[in-house]
Amino acid sequence: MRWTGALVLLLVAILVMLQLRLWSGEGGRPSVEALEDQVREQRRENEGLQQRNDALAAEVEDLKSGEAAVEERARSELGMIRPGETFYRVIENAPRPAPEPVE
């Protein structure tokens, strides 16, 4: 009977040590929660990047399929015009400096 009591006590002590290690040791619950937070943050970042990739893919498809996007870029970024169009450039009058008095 004495040996069984000591064996039970030993097994309970081992169980307590394992539980402490599970809840507070490396690879325990705090580590798992930190990793879960990192996974959530990475998923959020991946979603943003996926949206950006989708927008870029749509723009590439638009450039491949239609001339409207190419024309818009040529007009806005390169300043190109169509044949037969007249280009007008509006320049606002800058205030002129006051003439210096003649002595």
Gaussian input, Z-matrix of N, CA and C with variables (Angstrom, degrees):
# hf/3-21g

backbone

0 1
 N
 C     1     B1
 C     2     B2     1     A1
 N     3     B3     2     A2     1     D1
 C     4     B4     3     A3     2     D2
 C     5     B5     4     A4     3     D3
 N     6     B6     5     A5     4     D4
 C     7     B7     6     A6     5     D5
 C     8     B8     7     A7     6     D6
 N     9     B9     8     A8     7     D7
 C    10    B10     9     A9     8     D8
 C    11    B11    10    A10     9     D9
 N    12    B12    11    A11    10    D10
 C    13    B13    12    A12    11    D11
 C    14    B14    13    A13    12    D12
 N    15    B15    14    A14    13    D13
 C    16    B16    15    A15    14    D14
 C    17    B17    16    A16    15    D15
 N    18    B18    17    A17    16    D16
 C    19    B19    18    A18    17    D17
 C    20    B20    19    A19    18    D18
 N    21    B21    20    A20    19    D19
 C    22    B22    21    A21    20    D20
 C    23    B23    22    A22    21    D21
 N    24    B24    23    A23    22    D22
 C    25    B25    24    A24    23    D23
 C    26    B26    25    A25    24    D24
 N    27    B27    26    A26    25    D25
 C    28    B28    27    A27    26    D26
 C    29    B29    28    A28    27    D27
 N    30    B30    29    A29    28    D28
 C    31    B31    30    A30    29    D29
 C    32    B32    31    A31    30    D30
 N    33    B33    32    A32    31    D31
 C    34    B34    33    A33    32    D32
 C    35    B35    34    A34    33    D33
 N    36    B36    35    A35    34    D34
 C    37    B37    36    A36    35    D35
 C    38    B38    37    A37    36    D36
 N    39    B39    38    A38    37    D37
 C    40    B40    39    A39    38    D38
 C    41    B41    40    A40    39    D39
 N    42    B42    41    A41    40    D40
 C    43    B43    42    A42    41    D41
 C    44    B44    43    A43    42    D42
 N    45    B45    44    A44    43    D43
 C    46    B46    45    A45    44    D44
 C    47    B47    46    A46    45    D45
 N    48    B48    47    A47    46    D46
 C    49    B49    48    A48    47    D47
 C    50    B50    49    A49    48    D48
 N    51    B51    50    A50    49    D49
 C    52    B52    51    A51    50    D50
 C    53    B53    52    A52    51    D51
 N    54    B54    53    A53    52    D52
 C    55    B55    54    A54    53    D53
 C    56    B56    55    A55    54    D54
 N    57    B57    56    A56    55    D55
 C    58    B58    57    A57    56    D56
 C    59    B59    58    A58    57    D57
 N    60    B60    59    A59    58    D58
 C    61    B61    60    A60    59    D59
 C    62    B62    61    A61    60    D60
 N    63    B63    62    A62    61    D61
 C    64    B64    63    A63    62    D62
 C    65    B65    64    A64    63    D63
 N    66    B66    65    A65    64    D64
 C    67    B67    66    A66    65    D65
 C    68    B68    67    A67    66    D66
 N    69    B69    68    A68    67    D67
 C    70    B70    69    A69    68    D68
 C    71    B71    70    A70    69    D69
 N    72    B72    71    A71    70    D70
 C    73    B73    72    A72    71    D71
 C    74    B74    73    A73    72    D72
 N    75    B75    74    A74    73    D73
 C    76    B76    75    A75    74    D74
 C    77    B77    76    A76    75    D75
 N    78    B78    77    A77    76    D76
 C    79    B79    78    A78    77    D77
 C    80    B80    79    A79    78    D78
 N    81    B81    80    A80    79    D79
 C    82    B82    81    A81    80    D80
 C    83    B83    82    A82    81    D81
 N    84    B84    83    A83    82    D82
 C    85    B85    84    A84    83    D83
 C    86    B86    85    A85    84    D84
 N    87    B87    86    A86    85    D85
 C    88    B88    87    A87    86    D86
 C    89    B89    88    A88    87    D87
 N    90    B90    89    A89    88    D88
 C    91    B91    90    A90    89    D89
 C    92    B92    91    A91    90    D90
 N    93    B93    92    A92    91    D91
 C    94    B94    93    A93    92    D92
 C    95    B95    94    A94    93    D93
 N    96    B96    95    A95    94    D94
 C    97    B97    96    A96    95    D95
 C    98    B98    97    A97    96    D96
 N    99    B99    98    A98    97    D97
 C   100   B100    99    A99    98    D98
 C   101   B101   100   A100    99    D99
 N   102   B102   101   A101   100   D100
 C   103   B103   102   A102   101   D101
 C   104   B104   103   A103   102   D102
 N   105   B105   104   A104   103   D103
 C   106   B106   105   A105   104   D104
 C   107   B107   106   A106   105   D105
 N   108   B108   107   A107   106   D106
 C   109   B109   108   A108   107   D107
 C   110   B110   109   A109   108   D108
 N   111   B111   110   A110   109   D109
 C   112   B112   111   A111   110   D110
 C   113   B113   112   A112   111   D111
 N   114   B114   113   A113   112   D112
 C   115   B115   114   A114   113   D113
 C   116   B116   115   A115   114   D114
 N   117   B117   116   A116   115   D115
 C   118   B118   117   A117   116   D116
 C   119   B119   118   A118   117   D117
 N   120   B120   119   A119   118   D118
 C   121   B121   120   A120   119   D119
 C   122   B122   121   A121   120   D120
 N   123   B123   122   A122   121   D121
 C   124   B124   123   A123   122   D122
 C   125   B125   124   A124   123   D123
 N   126   B126   125   A125   124   D124
 C   127   B127   126   A126   125   D125
 C   128   B128   127   A127   126   D126
 N   129   B129   128   A128   127   D127
 C   130   B130   129   A129   128   D128
 C   131   B131   130   A130   129   D129
 N   132   B132   131   A131   130   D130
 C   133   B133   132   A132   131   D131
 C   134   B134   133   A133   132   D132
 N   135   B135   134   A134   133   D133
 C   136   B136   135   A135   134   D134
 C   137   B137   136   A136   135   D135
 N   138   B138   137   A137   136   D136
 C   139   B139   138   A138   137   D137
 C   140   B140   139   A139   138   D138
 N   141   B141   140   A140   139   D139
 C   142   B142   141   A141   140   D140
 C   143   B143   142   A142   141   D141
 N   144   B144   143   A143   142   D142
 C   145   B145   144   A144   143   D143
 C   146   B146   145   A145   144   D144
 N   147   B147   146   A146   145   D145
 C   148   B148   147   A147   146   D146
 C   149   B149   148   A148   147   D147
 N   150   B150   149   A149   148   D148
 C   151   B151   150   A150   149   D149
 C   152   B152   151   A151   150   D150
 N   153   B153   152   A152   151   D151
 C   154   B154   153   A153   152   D152
 C   155   B155   154   A154   153   D153
 N   156   B156   155   A155   154   D154
 C   157   B157   156   A156   155   D155
 C   158   B158   157   A157   156   D156
 N   159   B159   158   A158   157   D157
 C   160   B160   159   A159   158   D158
 C   161   B161   160   A160   159   D159
 N   162   B162   161   A161   160   D160
 C   163   B163   162   A162   161   D161
 C   164   B164   163   A163   162   D162
 N   165   B165   164   A164   163   D163
 C   166   B166   165   A165   164   D164
 C   167   B167   166   A166   165   D165
 N   168   B168   167   A167   166   D166
 C   169   B169   168   A168   167   D167
 C   170   B170   169   A169   168   D168
 N   171   B171   170   A170   169   D169
 C   172   B172   171   A171   170   D170
 C   173   B173   172   A172   171   D171
 N   174   B174   173   A173   172   D172
 C   175   B175   174   A174   173   D173
 C   176   B176   175   A175   174   D174
 N   177   B177   176   A176   175   D175
 C   178   B178   177   A177   176   D176
 C   179   B179   178   A178   177   D177
 N   180   B180   179   A179   178   D178
 C   181   B181   180   A180   179   D179
 C   182   B182   181   A181   180   D180
 N   183   B183   182   A182   181   D181
 C   184   B184   183   A183   182   D182
 C   185   B185   184   A184   183   D183
 N   186   B186   185   A185   184   D184
 C   187   B187   186   A186   185   D185
 C   188   B188   187   A187   186   D186
 N   189   B189   188   A188   187   D187
 C   190   B190   189   A189   188   D188
 C   191   B191   190   A190   189   D189
 N   192   B192   191   A191   190   D190
 C   193   B193   192   A192   191   D191
 C   194   B194   193   A193   192   D192
 N   195   B195   194   A194   193   D193
 C   196   B196   195   A195   194   D194
 C   197   B197   196   A196   195   D195
 N   198   B198   197   A197   196   D196
 C   199   B199   198   A198   197   D197
 C   200   B200   199   A199   198   D198
 N   201   B201   200   A200   199   D199
 C   202   B202   201   A201   200   D200
 C   203   B203   202   A202   201   D201
 N   204   B204   203   A203   202   D202
 C   205   B205   204   A204   203   D203
 C   206   B206   205   A205   204   D204
 N   207   B207   206   A206   205   D205
 C   208   B208   207   A207   206   D206
 C   209   B209   208   A208   207   D207
 N   210   B210   209   A209   208   D208
 C   211   B211   210   A210   209   D209
 C   212   B212   211   A211   210   D210
 N   213   B213   212   A212   211   D211
 C   214   B214   213   A213   212   D212
 C   215   B215   214   A214   213   D213
 N   216   B216   215   A215   214   D214
 C   217   B217   216   A216   215   D215
 C   218   B218   217   A217   216   D216
 N   219   B219   218   A218   217   D217
 C   220   B220   219   A219   218   D218
 C   221   B221   220   A220   219   D219
 N   222   B222   221   A221   220   D220
 C   223   B223   222   A222   221   D221
 C   224   B224   223   A223   222   D222
 N   225   B225   224   A224   223   D223
 C   226   B226   225   A225   224   D224
 C   227   B227   226   A226   225   D225
 N   228   B228   227   A227   226   D226
 C   229   B229   228   A228   227   D227
 C   230   B230   229   A229   228   D228
 N   231   B231   230   A230   229   D229
 C   232   B232   231   A231   230   D230
 C   233   B233   232   A232   231   D231
 N   234   B234   233   A233   232   D232
 C   235   B235   234   A234   233   D233
 C   236   B236   235   A235   234   D234
 N   237   B237   236   A236   235   D235
 C   238   B238   237   A237   236   D236
 C   239   B239   238   A238   237   D237
 N   240   B240   239   A239   238   D238
 C   241   B241   240   A240   239   D239
 C   242   B242   241   A241   240   D240
 N   243   B243   242   A242   241   D241
 C   244   B244   243   A243   242   D242
 C   245   B245   244   A244   243   D243
 N   246   B246   245   A245   244   D244
 C   247   B247   246   A246   245   D245
 C   248   B248   247   A247   246   D246
 N   249   B249   248   A248   247   D247
 C   250   B250   249   A249   248   D248
 C   251   B251   250   A250   249   D249
 N   252   B252   251   A251   250   D250
 C   253   B253   252   A252   251   D251
 C   254   B254   253   A253   252   D252
 N   255   B255   254   A254   253   D253
 C   256   B256   255   A255   254   D254
 C   257   B257   256   A256   255   D255
 N   258   B258   257   A257   256   D256
 C   259   B259   258   A258   257   D257
 C   260   B260   259   A259   258   D258
 N   261   B261   260   A260   259   D259
 C   262   B262   261   A261   260   D260
 C   263   B263   262   A262   261   D261
 N   264   B264   263   A263   262   D262
 C   265   B265   264   A264   263   D263
 C   266   B266   265   A265   264   D264
 N   267   B267   266   A266   265   D265
 C   268   B268   267   A267   266   D266
 C   269   B269   268   A268   267   D267
 N   270   B270   269   A269   268   D268
 C   271   B271   270   A270   269   D269
 C   272   B272   271   A271   270   D270
 N   273   B273   272   A272   271   D271
 C   274   B274   273   A273   272   D272
 C   275   B275   274   A274   273   D273
 N   276   B276   275   A275   274   D274
 C   277   B277   276   A276   275   D275
 C   278   B278   277   A277   276   D276
 N   279   B279   278   A278   277   D277
 C   280   B280   279   A279   278   D278
 C   281   B281   280   A280   279   D279
 N   282   B282   281   A281   280   D280
 C   283   B283   282   A282   281   D281
 C   284   B284   283   A283   282   D282
 N   285   B285   284   A284   283   D283
 C   286   B286   285   A285   284   D284
 C   287   B287   286   A286   285   D285
 N   288   B288   287   A287   286   D286
 C   289   B289   288   A288   287   D287
 C   290   B290   289   A289   288   D288
 N   291   B291   290   A290   289   D289
 C   292   B292   291   A291   290   D290
 C   293   B293   292   A292   291   D291
 N   294   B294   293   A293   292   D292
 C   295   B295   294   A294   293   D293
 C   296   B296   295   A295   294   D294
 N   297   B297   296   A296   295   D295
 C   298   B298   297   A297   296   D296
 C   299   B299   298   A298   297   D297
 N   300   B300   299   A299   298   D298
 C   301   B301   300   A300   299   D299
 C   302   B302   301   A301   300   D300
 N   303   B303   302   A302   301   D301
 C   304   B304   303   A303   302   D302
 C   305   B305   304   A304   303   D303
 N   306   B306   305   A305   304   D304
 C   307   B307   306   A306   305   D305
 C   308   B308   307   A307   306   D306

   B1=1.4484
   B2=1.5304
   B3=1.3035
   B4=1.4534
   B5=1.5281
   B6=1.3236
   B7=1.4619
   B8=1.5240
   B9=1.2678
   B10=1.4695
   B11=1.5197
   B12=1.3121
   B13=1.4674
   B14=1.5249
   B15=1.3270
   B16=1.4608
   B17=1.5240
   B18=1.3181
   B19=1.4656
   B20=1.5271
   B21=1.3333
   B22=1.4618
   B23=1.5282
   B24=1.3221
   B25=1.4568
   B26=1.5368
   B27=1.3258
   B28=1.4549
   B29=1.5292
   B30=1.3079
   B31=1.4677
   B32=1.5291
   B33=1.3270
   B34=1.4667
   B35=1.5327
   B36=1.3363
   B37=1.4585
   B38=1.5349
   B39=1.3124
   B40=1.4697
   B41=1.5257
   B42=1.3193
   B43=1.4667
   B44=1.5289
   B45=1.3219
   B46=1.4647
   B47=1.5269
   B48=1.3188
   B49=1.4652
   B50=1.5261
   B51=1.3207
   B52=1.4613
   B53=1.5338
   B54=1.3215
   B55=1.4682
   B56=1.5327
   B57=1.3346
   B58=1.4659
   B59=1.5202
   B60=1.3080
   B61=1.4578
   B62=1.5376
   B63=1.3041
   B64=1.4639
   B65=1.5228
   B66=1.3269
   B67=1.4574
   B68=1.5218
   B69=1.3175
   B70=1.4621
   B71=1.5258
   B72=1.2949
   B73=1.4562
   B74=1.5151
   B75=1.3244
   B76=1.4576
   B77=1.5282
   B78=1.2947
   B79=1.4579
   B80=1.5152
   B81=1.3272
   B82=1.4576
   B83=1.5126
   B84=1.2995
   B85=1.4593
   B86=1.5328
   B87=1.3429
   B88=1.4766
   B89=1.5330
   B90=1.3067
   B91=1.4717
   B92=1.5175
   B93=1.3035
   B94=1.4664
   B95=1.5255
   B96=1.3353
   B97=1.4633
   B98=1.5277
   B99=1.3313
   B100=1.4657
   B101=1.5286
   B102=1.3115
   B103=1.4672
   B104=1.5256
   B105=1.3151
   B106=1.4659
   B107=1.5262
   B108=1.3385
   B109=1.4655
   B110=1.5247
   B111=1.3274
   B112=1.4572
   B113=1.5294
   B114=1.3120
   B115=1.4750
   B116=1.5248
   B117=1.3497
   B118=1.4728
   B119=1.5291
   B120=1.3265
   B121=1.4613
   B122=1.5286
   B123=1.3155
   B124=1.4655
   B125=1.5227
   B126=1.3202
   B127=1.4742
   B128=1.5158
   B129=1.3632
   B130=1.4588
   B131=1.5239
   B132=1.3138
   B133=1.4622
   B134=1.5249
   B135=1.3235
   B136=1.4598
   B137=1.5244
   B138=1.3355
   B139=1.4678
   B140=1.5253
   B141=1.3366
   B142=1.4644
   B143=1.5181
   B144=1.3241
   B145=1.4628
   B146=1.5252
   B147=1.3322
   B148=1.4711
   B149=1.5239
   B150=1.3267
   B151=1.4685
   B152=1.5284
   B153=1.3388
   B154=1.4564
   B155=1.5265
   B156=1.3313
   B157=1.4668
   B158=1.5200
   B159=1.3275
   B160=1.4662
   B161=1.5305
   B162=1.3359
   B163=1.4669
   B164=1.5238
   B165=1.3217
   B166=1.4679
   B167=1.5223
   B168=1.3273
   B169=1.4606
   B170=1.5257
   B171=1.3363
   B172=1.4624
   B173=1.5200
   B174=1.3268
   B175=1.4662
   B176=1.5287
   B177=1.3244
   B178=1.4680
   B179=1.5191
   B180=1.3222
   B181=1.4672
   B182=1.5221
   B183=1.3388
   B184=1.4643
   B185=1.5220
   B186=1.3265
   B187=1.4646
   B188=1.5245
   B189=1.3296
   B190=1.4639
   B191=1.5205
   B192=1.3273
   B193=1.4564
   B194=1.5267
   B195=1.3121
   B196=1.4588
   B197=1.5116
   B198=1.3248
   B199=1.4506
   B200=1.5178
   B201=1.3077
   B202=1.4643
   B203=1.5217
   B204=1.3108
   B205=1.4672
   B206=1.5227
   B207=1.3262
   B208=1.4644
   B209=1.5243
   B210=1.3230
   B211=1.4595
   B212=1.5293
   B213=1.3082
   B214=1.4649
   B215=1.5274
   B216=1.3126
   B217=1.4679
   B218=1.5222
   B219=1.3113
   B220=1.4556
   B221=1.5304
   B222=1.3179
   B223=1.4616
   B224=1.5263
   B225=1.3190
   B226=1.4654
   B227=1.5199
   B228=1.3196
   B229=1.4578
   B230=1.5296
   B231=1.3244
   B232=1.4609
   B233=1.5161
   B234=1.3343
   B235=1.4621
   B236=1.5114
   B237=1.3140
   B238=1.4646
   B239=1.5269
   B240=1.3404
   B241=1.4647
   B242=1.5230
   B243=1.3200
   B244=1.4601
   B245=1.5304
   B246=1.3263
   B247=1.4721
   B248=1.5249
   B249=1.3001
   B250=1.4610
   B251=1.5165
   B252=1.3092
   B253=1.4582
   B254=1.5292
   B255=1.2990
   B256=1.4590
   B257=1.5124
   B258=1.3011
   B259=1.4571
   B260=1.5174
   B261=1.3085
   B262=1.4568
   B263=1.5204
   B264=1.2900
   B265=1.4597
   B266=1.5180
   B267=1.3102
   B268=1.4526
   B269=1.5225
   B270=1.3139
   B271=1.4617
   B272=1.5114
   B273=1.3035
   B274=1.4579
   B275=1.5210
   B276=1.3194
   B277=1.4598
   B278=1.5144
   B279=1.2931
   B280=1.4520
   B281=1.5227
   B282=1.3075
   B283=1.4752
   B284=1.5216
   B285=1.3149
   B286=1.4512
   B287=1.5267
   B288=1.3098
   B289=1.4655
   B290=1.5293
   B291=1.3135
   B292=1.4816
   B293=1.5188
   B294=1.3295
   B295=1.4793
   B296=1.5210
   B297=1.3024
   B298=1.4516
   B299=1.5306
   B300=1.3211
   B301=1.4745
   B302=1.5211
   B303=1.2983
   B304=1.4491
   B305=1.5163
   B306=1.3057
   B307=1.4633
   B308=1.4842
   A1=110.41
   A2=114.80
   A3=118.76
   A4=111.35
   A5=117.02
   A6=121.10
   A7=111.86
   A8=117.90
   A9=119.71
   A10=111.07
   A11=118.08
   A12=121.03
   A13=110.32
   A14=116.59
   A15=120.56
   A16=110.25
   A17=116.55
   A18=120.71
   A19=110.88
   A20=117.13
   A21=121.00
   A22=109.89
   A23=116.72
   A24=121.00
   A25=110.81
   A26=116.75
   A27=121.43
   A28=111.05
   A29=117.39
   A30=121.35
   A31=111.62
   A32=117.41
   A33=120.82
   A34=109.64
   A35=116.87
   A36=120.35
   A37=110.51
   A38=117.06
   A39=120.84
   A40=110.41
   A41=116.30
   A42=120.60
   A43=110.55
   A44=117.86
   A45=121.48
   A46=110.01
   A47=117.63
   A48=120.57
   A49=111.27
   A50=117.27
   A51=120.52
   A52=111.52
   A53=116.26
   A54=119.65
   A55=111.11
   A56=116.57
   A57=119.59
   A58=110.56
   A59=115.60
   A60=118.92
   A61=110.96
   A62=116.78
   A63=121.05
   A64=111.22
   A65=116.89
   A66=120.37
   A67=113.51
   A68=118.88
   A69=117.99
   A70=114.11
   A71=119.72
   A72=121.30
   A73=112.50
   A74=115.14
   A75=120.43
   A76=108.94
   A77=115.96
   A78=120.43
   A79=111.63
   A80=116.44
   A81=121.33
   A82=111.85
   A83=115.22
   A84=121.69
   A85=113.20
   A86=120.46
   A87=118.76
   A88=112.56
   A89=117.04
   A90=119.89
   A91=110.93
   A92=116.00
   A93=120.47
   A94=110.28
   A95=117.25
   A96=120.08
   A97=111.12
   A98=117.50
   A99=120.54
   A100=110.41
   A101=116.98
   A102=120.43
   A103=111.34
   A104=117.27
   A105=120.13
   A106=110.73
   A107=117.12
   A108=120.52
   A109=110.86
   A110=116.79
   A111=120.43
   A112=111.18
   A113=116.16
   A114=120.30
   A115=110.23
   A116=117.12
   A117=120.07
   A118=110.80
   A119=116.77
   A120=120.64
   A121=110.72
   A122=117.20
   A123=120.86
   A124=110.86
   A125=117.11
   A126=119.77
   A127=110.90
   A128=116.90
   A129=120.05
   A130=110.85
   A131=115.83
   A132=120.07
   A133=110.93
   A134=116.85
   A135=120.81
   A136=111.52
   A137=116.82
   A138=119.72
   A139=110.89
   A140=116.58
   A141=119.87
   A142=111.63
   A143=116.20
   A144=120.04
   A145=111.50
   A146=116.40
   A147=119.48
   A148=110.25
   A149=117.11
   A150=119.88
   A151=110.55
   A152=116.72
   A153=120.09
   A154=110.98
   A155=116.72
   A156=120.71
   A157=110.98
   A158=116.89
   A159=119.91
   A160=110.86
   A161=116.14
   A162=119.51
   A163=110.30
   A164=117.12
   A165=119.89
   A166=111.49
   A167=117.20
   A168=120.35
   A169=110.55
   A170=116.68
   A171=119.84
   A172=110.58
   A173=116.63
   A174=119.55
   A175=111.16
   A176=116.86
   A177=120.32
   A178=109.91
   A179=116.64
   A180=120.52
   A181=110.53
   A182=116.18
   A183=120.35
   A184=110.43
   A185=116.80
   A186=119.88
   A187=111.62
   A188=116.85
   A189=119.96
   A190=111.78
   A191=116.90
   A192=119.18
   A193=114.28
   A194=117.80
   A195=117.22
   A196=112.83
   A197=113.77
   A198=119.56
   A199=111.66
   A200=117.68
   A201=120.20
   A202=111.01
   A203=117.52
   A204=120.14
   A205=110.60
   A206=116.30
   A207=120.07
   A208=109.59
   A209=116.04
   A210=119.78
   A211=111.01
   A212=116.96
   A213=120.48
   A214=110.86
   A215=116.16
   A216=119.37
   A217=111.36
   A218=117.38
   A219=120.18
   A220=110.52
   A221=116.51
   A222=120.23
   A223=111.48
   A224=117.10
   A225=119.14
   A226=112.83
   A227=117.80
   A228=119.91
   A229=113.02
   A230=116.82
   A231=119.37
   A232=113.56
   A233=117.56
   A234=120.73
   A235=113.42
   A236=118.20
   A237=121.45
   A238=110.16
   A239=115.17
   A240=121.59
   A241=108.21
   A242=115.81
   A243=121.07
   A244=109.33
   A245=115.07
   A246=117.34
   A247=109.52
   A248=116.47
   A249=121.22
   A250=113.10
   A251=118.65
   A252=120.57
   A253=108.96
   A254=114.27
   A255=120.02
   A256=107.86
   A257=115.07
   A258=120.89
   A259=109.08
   A260=116.75
   A261=122.32
   A262=108.33
   A263=114.63
   A264=119.69
   A265=107.11
   A266=116.67
   A267=121.82
   A268=108.02
   A269=114.17
   A270=120.00
   A271=107.25
   A272=116.35
   A273=120.00
   A274=108.78
   A275=114.64
   A276=119.23
   A277=109.44
   A278=115.44
   A279=120.30
   A280=108.08
   A281=118.62
   A282=118.89
   A283=109.42
   A284=114.86
   A285=120.56
   A286=109.37
   A287=115.91
   A288=116.77
   A289=110.46
   A290=114.80
   A291=119.57
   A292=109.20
   A293=116.70
   A294=118.32
   A295=109.98
   A296=113.95
   A297=119.53
   A298=108.58
   A299=116.75
   A300=118.76
   A301=110.60
   A302=114.71
   A303=121.11
   A304=108.77
   A305=119.39
   A306=121.82
   A307=112.42
   D1=-35.44
   D2=-178.44
   D3=-65.97
   D4=-37.83
   D5=178.97
   D6=-67.88
   D7=-36.50
   D8=179.53
   D9=-68.83
   D10=-36.71
   D11=177.35
   D12=-64.86
   D13=-42.03
   D14=179.10
   D15=-67.24
   D16=-38.16
   D17=178.82
   D18=-65.63
   D19=-42.38
   D20=178.16
   D21=-63.55
   D22=-43.22
   D23=178.94
   D24=-62.10
   D25=-42.26
   D26=177.53
   D27=-62.77
   D28=-44.19
   D29=179.67
   D30=-65.24
   D31=-37.78
   D32=177.46
   D33=-65.93
   D34=-41.11
   D35=179.18
   D36=-63.52
   D37=-42.37
   D38=177.54
   D39=-63.23
   D40=-41.57
   D41=178.89
   D42=-62.56
   D43=-42.48
   D44=179.18
   D45=-63.86
   D46=-44.06
   D47=178.40
   D48=-60.77
   D49=-43.60
   D50=179.35
   D51=-64.72
   D52=-39.38
   D53=178.72
   D54=-65.52
   D55=-41.59
   D56=177.86
   D57=-61.95
   D58=-43.27
   D59=179.45
   D60=-65.76
   D61=-37.61
   D62=179.23
   D63=-63.39
   D64=-44.01
   D65=-173.60
   D66=-85.89
   D67=-26.00
   D68=-174.75
   D69=-128.86
   D70=-9.32
   D71=-176.41
   D72=-85.57
   D73=-179.66
   D74=177.67
   D75=-65.40
   D76=134.02
   D77=-175.88
   D78=83.01
   D79=4.61
   D80=178.89
   D81=-83.88
   D82=-164.62
   D83=-175.41
   D84=-60.39
   D85=-43.75
   D86=179.03
   D87=-61.11
   D88=-37.83
   D89=178.44
   D90=-66.33
   D91=-40.61
   D92=179.64
   D93=-64.33
   D94=-41.91
   D95=179.08
   D96=-64.90
   D97=-39.54
   D98=177.70
   D99=-62.96
   D100=-41.71
   D101=178.47
   D102=-66.71
   D103=-37.53
   D104=177.27
   D105=-64.25
   D106=-38.98
   D107=176.00
   D108=-62.14
   D109=-42.48
   D110=178.60
   D111=-63.06
   D112=-39.69
   D113=179.15
   D114=-64.46
   D115=-43.09
   D116=178.59
   D117=-61.58
   D118=-44.21
   D119=179.89
   D120=-63.30
   D121=-41.80
   D122=179.67
   D123=-65.60
   D124=-38.08
   D125=177.59
   D126=-64.05
   D127=-41.53
   D128=177.54
   D129=-60.83
   D130=-44.44
   D131=178.99
   D132=-63.76
   D133=-40.97
   D134=179.32
   D135=-63.40
   D136=-37.91
   D137=178.17
   D138=-62.77
   D139=-43.43
   D140=178.06
   D141=-62.34
   D142=-43.20
   D143=178.80
   D144=-66.56
   D145=-34.85
   D146=178.48
   D147=-66.17
   D148=-40.12
   D149=177.32
   D150=-63.08
   D151=-42.15
   D152=178.11
   D153=-62.91
   D154=-42.12
   D155=178.72
   D156=-64.01
   D157=-39.63
   D158=178.30
   D159=-63.32
   D160=-41.23
   D161=179.09
   D162=-64.98
   D163=-42.20
   D164=178.33
   D165=-65.75
   D166=-38.89
   D167=178.43
   D168=-64.45
   D169=-39.34
   D170=177.89
   D171=-65.58
   D172=-38.68
   D173=178.51
   D174=-66.62
   D175=-39.96
   D176=177.74
   D177=-63.35
   D178=-44.27
   D179=179.15
   D180=-61.96
   D181=-40.81
   D182=178.78
   D183=-63.86
   D184=-40.91
   D185=178.92
   D186=-66.71
   D187=-35.25
   D188=179.98
   D189=-73.07
   D190=-36.51
   D191=-170.38
   D192=-93.51
   D193=-30.48
   D194=-173.10
   D195=-126.99
   D196=154.76
   D197=178.37
   D198=-86.67
   D199=-16.46
   D200=-175.98
   D201=-62.37
   D202=-42.91
   D203=-179.39
   D204=-68.65
   D205=-38.69
   D206=178.70
   D207=-64.97
   D208=-42.85
   D209=179.44
   D210=-64.49
   D211=-41.66
   D212=179.39
   D213=-61.40
   D214=-43.70
   D215=178.46
   D216=-66.03
   D217=-41.17
   D218=-179.97
   D219=-63.00
   D220=-39.32
   D221=179.96
   D222=-70.84
   D223=-46.57
   D224=-173.21
   D225=-79.35
   D226=-41.75
   D227=-174.04
   D228=-91.21
   D229=-31.90
   D230=-176.39
   D231=-108.14
   D232=-8.86
   D233=178.60
   D234=70.47
   D235=27.94
   D236=-177.58
   D237=-83.83
   D238=155.23
   D239=176.11
   D240=-130.32
   D241=163.13
   D242=178.44
   D243=-80.11
   D244=155.97
   D245=174.21
   D246=-61.72
   D247=137.15
   D248=179.21
   D249=91.11
   D250=-11.96
   D251=177.83
   D252=-84.77
   D253=151.60
   D254=176.50
   D255=-106.95
   D256=129.93
   D257=-178.69
   D258=-95.62
   D259=125.79
   D260=176.43
   D261=-114.85
   D262=131.83
   D263=176.91
   D264=-114.98
   D265=122.39
   D266=-178.31
   D267=-97.25
   D268=122.46
   D269=178.95
   D270=-117.53
   D271=123.18
   D272=179.56
   D273=-77.95
   D274=144.13
   D275=178.47
   D276=-68.21
   D277=126.04
   D278=175.68
   D279=-85.15
   D280=144.69
   D281=179.08
   D282=-62.66
   D283=131.19
   D284=-178.96
   D285=-82.25
   D286=143.34
   D287=176.92
   D288=-69.00
   D289=146.92
   D290=-179.53
   D291=-65.07
   D292=137.86
   D293=179.48
   D294=-65.97
   D295=145.47
   D296=179.39
   D297=-77.23
   D298=141.31
   D299=179.48
   D300=-68.44
   D301=139.79
   D302=-180.00
   D303=-88.35
   D304=131.28
   D305=-179.89
   D306=-98.05

